[in-house]
Amino acid sequence: MIELMEVSPRDGLQNEAVQVSTEAKLALITGALAAGVKRIEVTSFVHPKKVPQLADAEALCAALGPQEGVSLTGLVMNLRGAERALATGVIDDIGMVLPVTDAFAERNQGMSVAAACDEALRVFECAAAAGRSYQLTLAVAFGCPFAGRTPLEACLALAERFADAGLREMALADTIGVAAPGEVTLAFKGLAGVMGAKTPLRAHFHNTRGLGIANALAARAAGVATLDASIGGIGGCPFAPGATGNIATEELLYALERDGAPMPIDLAIVLQTAGALEVALGKPLPSLLYRAGLAPSGEGTGASSMLAQAP
C-alpha cells in the first residue's frame, strides 16, 4: 500500500506571507493525526532569518510532544539544524534536501552541491549516532529555475553517492512543478536501479503546471512507496521563483480512492482541517477538490457539506 507524507506544516507553510501562529500549526498537525496520517514533516530547523515562518520549530515540537506510532520528520540544512532537531526529543526522522544543481544549491543553502553532499553525510552520521532514521530528497530533480531542465543523469549520479548511506528512503522532488508523467516514470525506474531494493523511494510534486496528481500516480505505478502531499494544496519554496503549492492531500486521497487504491486516512477530517487552515491563512486554498467537493454519492455529502456539519 502507498504511504502518505503530510508536508503542509513545513513545505506547505514556509512560503506563506501571513505569519501562522504556533497554535494554528499545532491544530494543522493534530488534524492530520486525527485523520490517520502516520508520517508528518513537522517543521524545519533553519535559521529564523532564512525562513521566518518556521522560527518556532522548538516551541512547536514542545507543544506537540512525541507521538506513539507516528513518524515525525524535521527538515535540516546542516549539522547544527540536525542537532537542534534531535535535542527536541520529538523528531525521530531527519530529512535533508540536496539540490541537484549548483545554481539552486548556492541560493538555497549557500554552498555548492559537492559541499552540500559532505554536509549531508555529517548530518546522517549524527542522526545514526542518535538512533534516528534519516532520509534524503534531491531537489529540482526535473528542472531548476536558474539552470533549466535537469538531466536525469545528474540525479542518478548524485543518488549513487548515497546508495550505501543507510537512508530510510530516497526522494525526487519536482520543486518547481515542471515534470510530466513520462519523465517521472523514467526517473524513478532509473533511481530504483541505482538505490536497489533496500532503499524505498519517495516522490514530492508541486502542482505549478497542473500535472502534480498525474505525476504522483505515475510515481506510484513506477513503484514509489511514499508520496508527499500538503493539506489544502499549500506550499512553495522561498528560493524558487514561481514555485507554487504541493499536490493537495485531499486530491491525492480522492484520486487513489477512485483508482481503487484508497489510503486508510479519513478524507472528511482532512477537509475539516483544510477549512481551519484556510481561516488561519485568511485566503482561499489552492485545492480544487476542497472548493468543488467530493463527487456526488447520492447522500448529499461533499466537501462543503462535510465542513458545514463539522462539530
C-alpha positions as CSV (number, residue, x, y, z in Angstrom):
1,M,0.0,0.0,0.0
2,I,1.2,3.5,-0.8
3,E,2.1,5.7,2.1
4,L,1.5,9.5,2.7
5,M,3.9,12.0,4.0
6,E,2.0,15.1,5.1
7,V,4.2,18.2,4.4
8,S,1.8,21.1,5.0
9,P,3.3,22.1,8.4
10,R,6.7,22.6,6.8
11,D,6.8,22.8,3.0
12,G,3.2,24.0,2.9
13,L,3.6,26.9,5.3
14,Q,7.2,28.0,4.6
15,N,6.3,30.3,1.7
16,E,3.2,31.9,3.3
17,A,3.4,35.7,3.9
18,V,0.9,35.6,6.8
19,Q,2.7,34.6,10.0
20,V,0.8,31.5,11.2
21,S,0.7,31.0,15.0
22,T,2.2,28.0,16.7
23,E,-1.3,27.1,17.9
24,A,-2.6,27.1,14.3
25,K,0.3,24.9,13.2
26,L,-0.4,22.5,16.1
27,A,-4.0,22.4,15.0
28,L,-2.9,21.5,11.5
29,I,-0.7,18.7,12.7
30,T,-3.3,17.3,15.2
31,G,-5.9,17.4,12.4
32,A,-3.7,15.3,10.2
33,L,-3.1,12.9,13.1
34,A,-6.8,12.6,13.8
35,A,-7.4,11.7,10.1
36,G,-5.0,8.8,10.4
37,V,-1.8,10.2,8.9
38,K,1.3,8.3,10.1
39,R,4.1,10.4,8.7
40,I,4.3,14.2,9.1
41,E,7.0,16.7,8.2
42,V,6.6,18.8,11.2
43,T,8.9,21.8,10.7
44,S,12.4,22.8,9.5
45,F,15.3,23.7,11.8
46,V,16.8,26.5,9.7
47,H,18.0,30.0,10.7
48,P,14.9,32.1,11.5
49,K,16.1,34.8,9.1
50,K,16.1,32.3,6.3
51,V,12.5,31.1,6.8
52,P,10.8,33.3,9.5
53,Q,7.6,31.2,9.2
54,L,9.4,28.3,10.9
55,A,11.2,30.2,13.6
56,D,9.1,28.4,16.3
57,A,10.4,25.0,15.5
58,E,11.3,24.1,19.1
59,A,8.2,25.6,20.5
60,L,6.0,23.7,18.1
61,C,7.8,20.4,18.9
62,A,7.4,21.1,22.7
63,A,3.7,21.7,22.2
64,L,3.2,18.6,20.1
65,G,5.3,16.1,22.1
66,P,6.3,12.6,21.0
67,Q,3.6,10.7,19.0
68,E,3.3,7.0,19.5
69,G,3.1,5.1,16.2
70,V,3.7,8.2,14.1
71,S,7.0,9.2,12.4
72,L,7.7,12.9,12.8
73,T,10.2,14.4,10.4
74,G,12.3,17.5,10.9
75,L,14.0,19.0,7.8
76,V,17.5,20.3,8.4
77,M,20.0,22.1,6.2
78,N,23.2,21.4,8.1
79,L,24.7,19.7,11.2
80,R,23.6,22.5,13.5
81,G,20.0,22.0,12.4
82,A,20.2,18.3,13.0
83,E,21.5,18.9,16.5
84,R,18.6,21.2,17.2
85,A,16.1,18.7,15.8
86,L,17.4,15.8,17.9
87,A,17.5,18.0,21.0
88,T,13.7,18.3,20.9
89,G,13.2,14.6,21.7
90,V,10.2,14.7,19.4
91,I,11.7,14.5,15.9
92,D,12.5,10.8,15.1
93,D,13.3,11.2,11.4
94,I,15.9,13.6,10.0
95,G,15.2,14.9,6.5
96,M,17.8,16.5,4.3
97,V,17.3,18.3,0.9
98,L,20.1,18.2,-1.6
99,P,19.7,20.3,-4.8
100,V,20.9,18.6,-8.0
101,T,22.2,21.9,-9.5
102,D,24.9,24.2,-8.1
103,A,22.8,27.2,-9.1
104,F,20.0,26.2,-6.8
105,A,22.3,24.9,-4.0
106,E,24.1,28.3,-3.8
107,R,20.8,30.1,-3.4
108,N,19.1,27.6,-1.2
109,Q,21.9,26.5,1.0
110,G,24.8,28.9,0.3
111,M,27.1,26.2,-0.9
112,S,27.9,24.0,-3.9
113,V,26.4,20.6,-4.5
114,A,29.7,19.0,-3.5
115,A,29.8,20.8,-0.2
116,A,26.2,20.0,0.5
117,C,26.9,16.3,-0.1
118,D,29.7,16.5,2.5
119,E,27.3,18.2,5.0
120,A,24.6,15.7,4.3
121,L,26.9,12.8,5.2
122,R,27.8,14.6,8.5
123,V,24.1,15.0,9.3
124,F,23.4,11.4,8.6
125,E,26.3,10.3,10.9
126,C,24.8,12.5,13.6
127,A,21.3,11.0,13.2
128,A,22.6,7.5,13.1
129,A,24.6,8.0,16.3
130,A,21.4,9.3,18.0
131,G,19.5,6.2,16.8
132,R,17.2,8.2,14.5
133,S,16.3,7.4,10.9
134,Y,17.3,9.8,8.1
135,Q,16.3,10.4,4.5
136,L,17.4,12.4,1.5
137,T,15.4,14.4,-1.1
138,L,17.0,15.5,-4.3
139,A,15.5,18.9,-5.1
140,V,15.0,20.4,-8.6
141,A,15.3,16.9,-9.9
142,F,13.3,17.6,-13.0
143,G,14.0,21.3,-13.6
144,C,15.8,24.3,-11.9
145,P,14.6,27.9,-12.1
146,F,18.2,29.0,-12.7
147,A,19.8,26.2,-14.7
148,G,16.8,24.9,-16.7
149,R,16.0,21.3,-17.3
150,T,17.8,18.9,-15.0
151,P,19.4,15.9,-16.8
152,L,18.3,12.6,-15.3
153,E,21.9,11.5,-15.4
154,A,22.8,14.3,-12.9
155,C,20.1,13.0,-10.5
156,L,21.3,9.4,-10.7
157,A,24.9,10.3,-10.3
158,L,24.1,12.2,-7.2
159,A,21.9,9.5,-5.8
160,E,24.7,6.9,-6.4
161,R,26.9,8.7,-3.8
162,F,24.3,7.9,-1.1
163,A,23.3,4.4,-2.2
164,D,25.2,2.8,0.7
165,A,24.5,5.6,3.3
166,G,21.8,3.7,5.2
167,L,19.0,6.0,4.1
168,R,15.5,5.4,5.3
169,E,14.5,6.4,1.8
170,M,15.5,8.5,-1.2
171,A,13.1,11.0,-2.8
172,L,13.0,13.1,-6.0
173,A,11.3,16.5,-5.8
174,D,9.8,18.4,-8.7
175,T,10.5,21.6,-6.8
176,I,9.1,24.0,-9.5
177,G,6.5,21.7,-10.9
178,V,7.8,21.1,-14.5
179,A,7.7,17.3,-14.8
180,A,5.3,15.2,-16.9
181,P,4.3,11.6,-16.1
182,G,6.6,10.0,-18.7
183,E,9.6,11.8,-17.2
184,V,8.5,10.7,-13.7
185,T,8.3,7.0,-14.8
186,L,11.8,7.1,-16.3
187,A,13.3,9.0,-13.4
188,F,12.0,6.6,-10.7
189,K,12.9,3.5,-12.7
190,G,16.4,4.8,-13.0
191,L,16.6,5.7,-9.3
192,A,15.4,2.3,-8.3
193,G,18.2,0.8,-10.4
194,V,20.7,2.9,-8.5
195,M,19.4,2.6,-5.0
196,G,18.4,-1.1,-5.2
197,A,15.6,-2.9,-3.3
198,K,17.0,-2.0,0.1
199,T,16.1,1.7,-0.2
200,P,12.4,2.7,-0.6
201,L,11.6,5.7,-2.9
202,R,9.5,8.7,-2.2
203,A,8.1,11.4,-4.5
204,H,7.5,15.1,-4.0
205,F,5.5,17.0,-6.6
206,H,4.3,20.6,-6.9
207,N,1.3,21.4,-8.9
208,T,2.6,24.5,-10.6
209,R,1.7,23.4,-14.1
210,G,-1.3,21.2,-13.2
211,L,0.3,17.8,-13.5
212,G,1.0,17.1,-9.9
213,I,-1.6,14.4,-9.3
214,A,-0.9,12.8,-12.7
215,N,2.8,12.7,-11.7
216,A,2.0,11.2,-8.3
217,L,0.0,8.4,-9.9
218,A,2.9,7.8,-12.4
219,A,5.3,7.5,-9.5
220,R,3.1,5.1,-7.7
221,A,2.9,2.9,-10.8
222,A,6.7,3.0,-11.0
223,G,7.0,1.5,-7.6
224,V,7.4,4.6,-5.4
225,A,6.4,3.7,-1.8
226,T,5.6,7.1,-0.3
227,L,4.0,10.3,-1.8
228,D,4.3,13.8,-0.3
229,A,1.2,15.9,-0.2
230,S,0.0,19.1,1.6
231,I,-3.4,19.7,3.1
232,G,-5.2,22.4,1.1
233,G,-2.5,22.3,-1.6
234,I,-0.5,25.0,0.0
235,G,3.3,25.3,-0.5
236,G,6.1,26.7,-2.4
237,C,9.8,27.5,-2.0
238,P,11.2,30.9,-0.9
239,F,14.3,30.2,-3.1
240,A,12.5,29.0,-6.2
241,P,10.8,31.9,-8.1
242,G,7.3,30.9,-9.4
243,A,7.0,27.7,-7.4
244,T,3.5,27.1,-6.2
245,G,1.8,24.6,-3.9
246,N,2.4,21.0,-3.3
247,I,-0.2,18.5,-4.5
248,A,-3.2,18.6,-2.2
249,T,-3.6,15.8,0.3
250,E,-7.3,15.6,-0.2
251,E,-6.9,15.5,-4.0
252,L,-4.3,12.7,-3.7
253,L,-6.6,10.7,-1.4
254,Y,-9.5,11.2,-3.8
255,A,-7.5,10.1,-6.8
256,L,-6.2,7.0,-5.1
257,E,-9.7,6.1,-3.9
258,R,-11.2,6.5,-7.3
259,D,-8.3,4.5,-8.7
260,G,-9.1,1.6,-6.4
261,A,-6.2,2.1,-4.0
262,P,-7.5,4.0,-1.1
263,M,-5.3,5.1,1.9
264,P,-6.5,4.4,5.4
265,I,-7.0,8.2,6.0
266,D,-10.3,9.9,6.8
267,L,-10.9,12.4,4.0
268,A,-13.7,14.1,5.9
269,I,-11.3,15.0,8.7
270,V,-8.7,16.2,6.2
271,L,-11.3,18.5,4.6
272,Q,-12.2,19.8,8.1
273,T,-8.6,20.5,8.8
274,A,-8.2,22.3,5.5
275,G,-11.1,24.5,6.5
276,A,-9.4,25.6,9.7
277,L,-6.2,26.1,7.7
278,E,-8.0,28.4,5.3
279,V,-9.2,30.5,8.2
280,A,-5.6,30.7,9.6
281,L,-4.2,31.8,6.3
282,G,-7.0,34.3,5.6
283,K,-7.2,33.4,1.9
284,P,-8.7,30.6,-0.4
285,L,-6.8,27.4,-0.6
286,P,-5.4,26.2,-4.0
287,S,-7.1,22.8,-3.7
288,L,-9.7,22.2,-6.4
289,L,-11.3,19.4,-4.5
290,Y,-11.7,21.5,-1.4
291,R,-13.6,24.1,-3.4
292,A,-15.6,21.7,-5.6
293,G,-16.4,19.0,-3.0
294,L,-16.5,15.3,-3.5
295,A,-18.2,13.6,-6.4
296,P,-22.0,13.1,-5.9
297,S,-22.7,10.0,-3.9
298,G,-26.4,10.2,-3.6
299,E,-26.1,11.1,0.1
300,G,-25.7,14.8,-0.4
301,T,-22.2,14.9,1.1
302,G,-19.5,17.0,-0.5
303,A,-16.5,18.9,0.9
304,S,-18.7,22.0,1.7
305,S,-21.4,20.0,3.5
306,M,-18.8,18.0,5.4
307,L,-17.3,21.2,6.7
308,A,-20.7,22.7,7.5
309,Q,-21.6,19.6,9.5
310,A,-18.3,19.5,11.4
311,P,-18.7,19.9,15.2
